[in-house]
Amino acid sequence: MTPYAFTYALHLLAALIWVGGMFFAWMILRPAAVSALQGPERLKLWLEVFPRFFYWVWAAVIVLPISGVGMLHLGFTGFDNAPRYVQVMMGMYIVMLALFLRVQILQLPALRNAVGAADWASGATVLAGIRRLVGINLILGLLVVAIAAARPAF
């Protein structure tokens, strides 16, 4: 395996974990939780799910730029020679990272506090905000995947 192939594989795996996890949470876990659990139990479930998923997201958040910069140097000899699609993907990563950090740093603690105080209405409001940001991040992540898949067209 060449150094580029190894770096590319790590990059793809990190993206797959992050975007695939959001897809699973949004399209499968959330609807199942809504149909199977009452509000308080649903909030408690998400308080268990998010930290477990976020460990993997943190790994992806670290691996993606490292492997991306590695591919820049191995494949394009730096950022200046990188095609436009690479620059677009890097910008989208920054936006996705900012949204993830907002959820991790601001909203997850608010959800934890609301559930700890048995303030189910506030918890539902916070969870709705998290769901909205995850939905935006999912759309961005799917766009990044589409851009990467269509890269010969750029």
trRosetta pair geometry for C-beta under 8 A, 3 or more apart (Angstrom, degrees):
i j d omega theta_ij theta_ji phi_ij phi_ji
1 5 4.9 -127 -169 87 85 124
1 6 5.2 99 135 -59 121 91
1 9 7.9 -33 -165 -4 138 141
2 5 4.5 96 53 5 82 103
2 6 7.0 -148 90 -4 43 85
3 6 5.8 -56 -148 37 32 112
3 7 6.2 30 156 -17 66 109
3 70 7.8 -122 156 173 99 115
3 74 6.0 -150 106 -119 106 143
4 7 5.7 -58 -146 40 31 110
4 8 6.0 32 155 -21 66 110
4 71 6.6 89 -146 -121 81 73
4 74 4.5 -179 -89 139 92 137
4 75 6.0 106 -134 -63 128 92
5 8 5.6 -54 -142 39 28 113
5 9 6.3 32 155 -22 63 105
6 9 5.8 -54 -149 33 29 112
6 10 6.6 28 153 -16 63 104
7 10 5.8 -54 -152 36 32 111
7 11 6.3 34 150 -21 64 108
7 67 5.0 163 -173 -153 79 84
7 70 4.3 -139 -141 112 142 129
7 71 5.3 -179 123 -63 126 80
7 74 6.4 144 36 18 153 152
8 11 5.5 -54 -149 35 32 115
8 12 6.3 30 155 -17 66 106
8 67 7.5 154 -80 173 20 115
8 71 6.1 94 -78 -98 74 124
9 12 5.8 -54 -146 38 30 109
9 13 6.3 30 156 -19 64 107
10 13 5.8 -57 -147 37 29 111
10 14 6.4 29 156 -19 65 106
10 63 5.7 -129 161 -176 103 119
10 67 4.6 -161 95 -97 109 143
11 14 6.0 -57 -151 35 27 109
11 15 6.5 22 154 -13 63 108
11 63 7.2 -169 -97 141 43 96
11 64 6.4 87 -140 -127 73 56
11 67 3.9 -163 -69 122 87 135
11 68 6.2 115 -120 -64 125 64
11 71 6.4 -13 -41 -29 155 137
12 15 5.8 -58 -147 40 32 109
12 16 6.0 35 154 -23 67 109
13 16 5.5 -53 -144 36 30 115
13 17 6.4 32 157 -21 64 104
13 63 7.8 -47 82 131 92 154
14 17 5.9 -53 -150 33 29 110
14 18 6.5 20 157 -11 64 109
14 59 7.0 -140 -124 122 94 80
14 60 4.0 144 -172 -134 86 74
14 63 4.0 -163 -84 87 145 123
14 64 4.9 -156 118 -62 141 78
14 67 6.8 167 12 23 139 141
15 18 6.0 -61 -146 42 31 105
15 19 5.7 8 168 2 71 115
15 60 7.0 135 -69 -157 28 118
15 64 6.6 99 -64 -104 78 112
15 141 7.4 164 -166 -160 85 98
15 144 7.1 -133 -146 111 127 124
15 145 6.8 151 156 -84 128 90
15 148 7.9 41 160 -2 173 165
16 19 6.6 -60 -127 50 21 94
16 20 5.1 16 173 -13 61 126
17 20 6.2 -52 -120 46 13 107
17 21 5.9 18 166 -23 55 114
17 56 5.2 -127 166 166 125 115
17 57 7.7 -163 124 -83 101 46
17 59 7.3 -22 101 82 157 110
17 60 5.2 -158 78 -70 112 125
18 21 6.1 -61 -149 33 18 109
18 22 6.8 13 155 -13 58 106
18 56 7.5 -171 -78 127 59 92
18 57 5.6 91 -115 -122 89 74
18 60 4.1 -178 -50 133 112 167
18 61 7.6 114 -93 -52 137 67
18 64 7.7 -19 -7 -51 148 134
18 96 8.0 79 153 157 139 136
18 141 6.5 -150 116 -125 99 140
19 22 5.8 -55 -151 37 34 109
19 23 6.3 35 151 -21 66 106
19 138 7.0 116 -150 -137 71 60
19 141 3.7 179 -107 158 103 131
19 142 6.6 144 -162 -63 125 56
19 144 7.6 -145 -76 61 139 111
19 145 6.2 161 143 -43 175 126
20 23 5.5 -52 -146 36 34 113
20 24 6.3 35 155 -19 66 104
21 24 5.7 -52 -147 36 31 111
21 25 6.3 29 156 -17 65 107
21 53 5.4 147 176 -152 135 111
21 56 6.4 147 -63 94 158 133
21 57 7.0 -122 72 -67 150 90
22 25 5.7 -56 -145 39 32 110
22 26 5.9 21 161 -13 68 113
22 134 5.6 -171 -144 -175 102 93
22 137 6.0 -130 -125 102 157 103
22 138 4.3 -162 136 -89 125 92
22 141 6.2 122 48 30 143 154
23 26 6.1 -62 -139 43 25 103
23 27 5.6 -11 176 12 66 121
23 28 7.9 46 133 0 65 100
23 138 6.1 133 -74 -145 60 116
23 142 7.8 100 -78 -70 112 107
24 27 6.8 -68 -122 51 16 88
24 28 5.2 -42 -162 39 58 120
24 29 6.1 53 143 -15 76 106
25 28 7.5 -26 -61 53 7 77
25 29 4.9 -37 -132 44 45 126
25 30 6.2 63 159 -33 60 96
25 49 7.1 135 -119 156 112 137
25 53 6.9 16 -64 -103 135 165
25 134 6.6 -69 99 171 130 147
26 29 7.9 37 1 46 17 86
26 30 5.9 -6 -144 7 27 133
26 131 7.6 127 -115 -155 84 80
26 134 6.2 -173 -72 126 107 112
26 135 6.1 126 -125 -93 136 71
26 138 5.4 -33 -10 -60 157 164
27 30 7.5 66 3 37 10 102
27 31 7.3 -19 173 0 32 117
28 31 6.8 -72 -153 40 17 99
28 32 6.4 8 160 -12 59 116
29 32 5.8 -66 -148 42 28 109
29 33 6.0 27 159 -20 68 110
29 49 7.0 129 166 -134 153 156
30 33 5.8 -56 -143 37 28 110
30 34 6.3 29 158 -21 64 105
30 131 7.0 100 -123 -124 146 117
31 34 5.6 -52 -145 34 33 113
31 35 6.4 21 160 -10 66 108
32 35 6.1 -63 -148 43 29 102
32 36 5.8 2 164 0 67 121
33 36 6.2 -71 -131 50 24 96
33 37 5.2 -31 -170 29 68 121
33 42 5.0 112 160 -131 109 95
33 45 5.7 -164 -131 87 128 154
33 46 7.5 84 -176 -53 168 89
34 37 7.4 -52 -90 51 10 79
34 42 6.9 51 -87 -117 45 145
37 41 4.1 -129 -167 96 110 112
37 42 4.3 149 103 -65 121 79
37 45 6.3 -169 -15 -15 178 140
38 41 5.2 79 56 20 73 106
38 42 6.8 -139 95 -13 30 96
39 42 5.6 -61 -143 34 25 112
39 43 6.4 22 162 -17 64 104
39 120 5.4 78 128 -176 124 124
39 123 7.9 124 165 87 98 114
39 124 6.1 -34 -155 -76 117 119
40 43 5.8 -54 -149 35 32 110
40 44 6.4 30 154 -16 65 106
40 115 7.9 127 -153 -136 73 85
40 118 7.5 1 -124 -143 123 77
40 120 5.4 -66 -79 -105 82 124
40 123 8.0 72 -114 74 56 151
41 44 5.6 -54 -148 39 35 112
41 45 6.3 42 150 -26 66 102
42 45 5.5 -49 -150 30 32 115
42 46 6.7 28 154 -15 64 103
42 127 7.9 87 124 -170 102 170
43 46 5.9 -55 -151 37 33 108
43 47 6.5 36 150 -21 64 104
43 111 7.1 -162 -164 -171 97 98
43 114 7.5 -95 -170 103 143 107
43 115 5.1 -176 138 -95 118 111
43 120 6.7 -157 -5 -134 152 75
43 123 4.5 31 -135 150 149 135
43 124 7.0 -86 -74 -69 119 61
43 127 6.2 -119 -111 -50 83 143
44 47 5.5 -52 -150 33 35 114
44 48 6.8 31 152 -15 64 103
44 115 6.2 142 -82 -157 64 135
45 48 5.9 -63 -159 37 33 107
45 49 6.1 28 150 -20 70 111
46 49 5.3 -54 -136 39 38 112
46 50 5.9 40 167 -26 72 103
46 111 7.1 -79 108 175 116 147
46 127 6.0 102 69 -123 168 118
46 130 7.7 130 173 87 139 151
47 50 6.6 -39 -132 27 24 109
47 51 7.7 17 170 -6 52 103
47 111 6.3 -168 -87 131 90 111
47 112 6.2 118 -133 -97 116 69
47 115 5.6 -84 -54 29 147 169
48 51 7.3 -68 -163 37 26 98
48 52 6.9 15 154 -10 62 117
49 52 6.0 -75 -158 42 31 108
49 53 5.9 19 159 -13 73 115
50 53 5.9 -64 -143 43 28 105
50 54 5.7 27 163 -24 68 113
50 103 7.9 -138 -151 153 127 113
50 108 5.7 -172 137 -119 149 117
50 111 7.7 91 10 75 159 151
50 130 7.7 -53 -97 -171 137 150
51 54 5.6 -56 -137 38 30 113
51 55 7.0 43 159 -30 61 92
51 108 7.7 119 -66 -167 76 140
52 55 6.3 -45 -164 15 31 111
52 56 7.8 18 145 -4 57 102
53 56 5.9 -63 -166 40 43 108
53 57 6.2 42 142 -22 75 106
54 57 5.0 -47 -138 38 44 115
54 58 6.2 52 157 -24 69 96
54 104 6.0 133 -144 -107 138 107
54 108 7.7 -9 -52 -83 158 160
55 58 5.9 -51 -154 31 28 111
55 59 6.9 29 147 -17 60 103
56 59 5.5 -49 -153 33 38 114
56 60 6.5 37 149 -17 66 104
57 60 5.5 -54 -149 39 36 112
57 61 6.0 41 151 -25 68 105
57 100 6.1 -165 163 -153 136 137
58 61 5.5 -50 -141 35 32 115
58 62 6.5 28 157 -15 63 105
59 62 6.0 -62 -154 39 29 107
59 63 6.0 19 156 -13 68 114
60 63 5.8 -59 -135 43 30 105
60 64 5.8 36 166 -30 68 108
61 64 6.4 -42 -135 25 20 113
61 65 7.9 6 168 -2 50 100
61 97 6.0 113 -139 -117 109 98
61 100 6.8 -149 -84 95 131 156
62 65 7.4 -73 -165 38 26 92
62 66 6.5 12 155 -8 64 120
63 66 5.9 -72 -148 46 32 108
63 67 5.6 19 165 -11 74 116
64 67 6.3 -61 -137 44 21 101
64 68 5.8 24 161 -23 61 115
64 93 6.2 -173 137 -140 136 133
65 68 5.3 -54 -137 40 31 116
65 69 6.1 31 163 -18 67 103
65 93 7.0 149 -73 146 86 149
66 69 6.2 -54 -148 36 25 105
66 70 6.4 28 149 -20 60 109
67 70 5.3 -52 -148 37 35 119
67 71 6.3 35 153 -19 67 102
68 71 5.8 -54 -148 36 30 108
68 72 6.5 38 149 -25 63 101
68 89 7.8 -159 -134 114 131 115
68 90 6.8 143 163 -95 146 92
68 93 7.5 -80 -47 -42 167 168
69 72 5.3 -45 -149 28 37 119
69 73 6.6 27 156 -12 65 104
70 73 6.2 -63 -153 40 29 103
70 74 6.0 16 157 -8 68 115
71 74 5.7 -60 -132 48 32 104
71 75 5.2 0 176 7 71 121
71 76 7.8 44 137 7 68 95
72 75 6.8 -66 -123 51 12 88
72 76 5.5 -53 -160 51 53 109
72 78 6.1 31 150 -143 101 16
72 79 5.7 1 -170 -71 140 59
72 82 5.6 -41 -133 -74 94 126
72 86 7.0 133 -98 173 91 144
73 76 7.6 -47 -73 59 12 66
73 77 6.6 36 -151 -127 47 27
73 78 6.2 39 -100 -68 64 52
76 79 7.8 76 102 -88 125 15
76 81 4.5 -179 169 98 91 97
76 82 4.5 94 123 -85 167 63
76 83 7.4 -133 -106 -10 140 69
76 86 7.2 -113 -17 3 161 171
77 81 5.3 28 65 38 87 148
78 81 5.7 82 67 20 77 97
78 82 7.3 -115 111 -30 42 91
79 82 5.4 -42 -152 4 39 122
79 87 7.6 91 -168 -89 89 92
82 86 4.0 -94 171 74 118 143
82 87 6.1 138 103 -46 117 83
83 86 5.3 105 62 1 70 100
83 87 7.6 -136 105 0 42 89
83 151 7.3 112 83 -166 148 99
83 154 5.8 110 159 108 130 124
84 87 5.6 -59 -155 38 40 111
84 88 6.3 41 150 -21 72 105
84 154 5.9 -146 62 175 98 125
85 88 5.5 -51 -146 36 36 114
85 89 6.3 38 154 -21 66 104
85 147 5.4 174 -159 171 104 104
85 148 7.5 151 156 -87 122 42
85 150 7.9 -160 -123 87 147 80
85 151 5.2 -173 95 -123 162 83
85 154 4.3 -153 -38 -23 119 173
86 89 5.7 -53 -148 36 31 111
86 90 6.5 33 152 -21 63 104
87 90 5.7 -51 -148 33 32 113
87 91 6.6 33 153 -17 63 104
88 91 5.8 -56 -152 37 32 111
88 92 6.4 29 152 -17 66 107
88 147 6.2 -133 99 -159 124 156
89 92 5.7 -54 -146 38 32 111
89 93 6.4 42 151 -26 64 101
89 144 5.4 97 -133 -144 86 95
89 147 5.8 -169 -74 99 96 136
89 148 6.6 72 -99 -65 142 90
90 93 5.5 -47 -151 28 33 116
90 94 6.9 35 151 -20 62 100
91 94 5.7 -51 -155 29 35 112
91 95 6.8 32 150 -14 65 103
92 95 5.6 -52 -151 37 38 112
92 96 6.2 38 151 -19 68 106
92 140 5.5 177 -170 -176 104 104
92 143 6.7 -141 -140 92 153 111
92 144 5.1 -173 106 -78 144 106
92 147 7.8 150 8 19 154 151
93 96 5.6 -57 -146 40 31 111
93 97 6.1 35 154 -22 66 106
93 144 7.2 89 -62 -113 72 149
94 97 5.7 -51 -146 35 29 114
94 98 6.5 32 154 -21 62 104
95 98 5.7 -54 -150 34 31 112
95 99 6.6 29 153 -16 64 105
95 140 6.2 -138 98 -142 117 156
96 99 5.8 -55 -150 37 32 110
96 100 6.3 33 153 -18 66 106
96 137 5.3 100 -139 -141 84 91
96 140 5.2 -167 -77 107 100 137
96 141 6.3 95 -117 -66 142 82
96 144 7.7 -43 -34 -28 146 143
97 100 5.7 -55 -147 38 31 112
97 101 6.2 30 155 -19 66 106
98 101 5.8 -54 -145 37 29 111
98 102 6.5 36 153 -24 62 103
99 102 5.6 -50 -151 30 33 115
99 103 6.8 30 152 -15 64 102
99 133 5.0 177 -173 -173 103 102
99 136 6.1 -145 -133 90 156 114
99 137 4.9 -167 100 -71 141 107
99 140 7.8 144 17 23 149 148
100 103 5.8 -57 -154 37 34 108
100 104 6.0 27 153 -15 69 112
100 137 6.5 93 -59 -115 80 152
101 104 5.5 -57 -138 43 33 110
101 105 5.5 8 172 -1 71 117
102 105 6.7 -62 -126 47 18 93
102 106 5.4 -30 -171 31 59 120
102 107 6.6 45 139 -9 72 107
102 133 6.3 -138 86 -141 119 156
103 106 7.3 -62 -104 55 9 79
103 107 4.9 -46 -139 48 49 121
103 108 6.1 67 155 -34 67 94
103 130 5.4 91 -134 -131 107 86
103 133 5.4 -173 -63 96 109 143
103 134 7.0 68 -88 -59 156 83
104 107 7.9 36 5 47 16 81
104 108 5.7 -7 -141 6 29 132
105 108 7.6 67 4 34 11 100
105 109 7.4 -18 169 -2 32 115
106 109 6.9 -85 -170 38 17 101
106 110 6.6 7 154 -13 60 116
107 110 5.4 -58 -148 39 38 113
107 111 6.2 40 155 -21 70 103
107 126 5.7 158 -163 -171 87 95
107 129 5.8 -149 -125 101 134 115
107 130 5.0 165 140 -76 143 92
107 133 7.3 179 0 21 160 146
108 111 5.6 -51 -147 35 34 112
108 112 6.4 37 153 -20 65 104
108 130 7.4 88 -70 -102 64 133
109 112 5.4 -52 -146 36 35 115
109 113 6.3 36 155 -20 66 104
110 113 5.7 -52 -147 36 31 111
110 114 6.4 31 155 -19 64 106
110 122 7.8 -115 166 156 94 105
110 126 4.8 -169 112 -121 109 140
111 114 5.8 -55 -146 37 31 110
111 115 6.3 25 158 -13 66 108
111 123 5.9 80 -147 -142 67 77
111 126 4.5 -167 -78 117 76 136
111 127 6.1 92 -116 -66 120 74
111 130 6.8 -3 -55 -33 139 141
112 115 6.1 -59 -146 40 27 106
112 116 6.1 29 155 -20 63 111
113 116 5.6 -56 -144 38 28 113
113 117 6.3 14 160 -7 65 110
114 117 6.1 -65 -146 46 27 101
114 119 4.6 -95 -155 74 74 99
114 120 7.6 127 157 -90 102 16
114 122 4.2 -149 -125 100 124 103
114 123 3.6 176 121 -69 127 76
114 126 5.8 -179 4 9 149 137
115 118 7.4 28 -174 -81 35 34
115 119 7.9 -90 -57 49 20 67
115 123 5.2 90 -63 -109 70 139
117 122 7.9 7 72 55 120 135
119 122 4.2 9 131 30 116 117
119 123 6.1 142 93 -22 68 90
120 123 5.4 -55 -143 40 33 116
120 124 6.2 37 156 -23 66 103
121 124 5.8 -52 -150 32 29 111
121 125 6.6 30 151 -18 62 104
122 125 5.5 -53 -151 35 35 113
122 126 6.4 33 152 -17 67 104
123 126 5.8 -54 -147 37 32 109
123 127 6.1 32 154 -19 66 108
124 127 5.6 -53 -143 39 31 112
124 128 6.4 37 154 -24 63 103
125 128 5.7 -51 -151 31 30 113
125 129 6.8 30 150 -17 61 103
126 129 5.6 -55 -156 35 35 112
126 130 6.5 36 148 -19 68 103
127 130 5.4 -50 -147 36 37 113
127 131 6.2 41 152 -23 66 104
128 131 5.5 -50 -146 34 31 115
128 132 6.5 36 152 -22 63 103
129 132 5.7 -50 -149 32 32 113
129 133 6.6 26 155 -12 65 105
130 133 6.0 -60 -151 40 32 106
130 134 6.1 30 154 -17 68 109
131 134 5.8 -55 -143 40 29 110
131 135 6.2 35 154 -23 63 106
132 135 5.7 -54 -151 33 28 114
132 136 6.6 28 152 -17 63 103
133 136 5.6 -49 -148 35 35 111
133 137 6.2 34 152 -16 66 106
134 137 5.5 -54 -145 41 33 112
134 138 6.1 41 152 -26 66 103
135 138 5.5 -48 -145 31 31 114
135 139 6.6 31 155 -17 62 101
136 139 5.9 -54 -154 35 32 110
136 140 6.4 29 150 -15 65 107
137 140 5.6 -54 -146 40 34 112
137 141 6.0 37 154 -22 67 107
138 141 5.6 -54 -144 37 29 112
138 142 6.3 28 156 -17 64 105
139 142 5.9 -55 -148 37 29 109
139 143 6.4 32 152 -20 63 106
140 143 5.5 -56 -151 36 32 114
140 144 6.5 35 151 -21 66 102
141 144 5.6 -49 -149 32 34 112
141 145 6.6 34 151 -17 64 102
142 145 5.6 -50 -150 36 36 113
142 146 6.3 38 150 -20 65 104
143 146 5.5 -53 -147 37 33 112
143 147 6.3 36 153 -21 66 103
144 147 5.6 -52 -148 35 31 112
144 148 6.3 31 153 -18 64 106
145 148 5.7 -56 -148 38 31 111
145 149 6.2 28 154 -18 66 108
146 149 5.7 -56 -144 38 30 109
146 150 6.1 11 161 -4 66 114
147 150 6.1 -68 -141 48 25 98
147 151 6.9 61 152 -71 60 75
147 154 7.9 40 -166 -53 82 134
148 151 5.9 -12 -160 -40 33 113
150 153 4.8 -37 170 29 91 121
150 154 7.1 100 119 -33 85 89
151 154 5.7 -45 -156 15 48 114
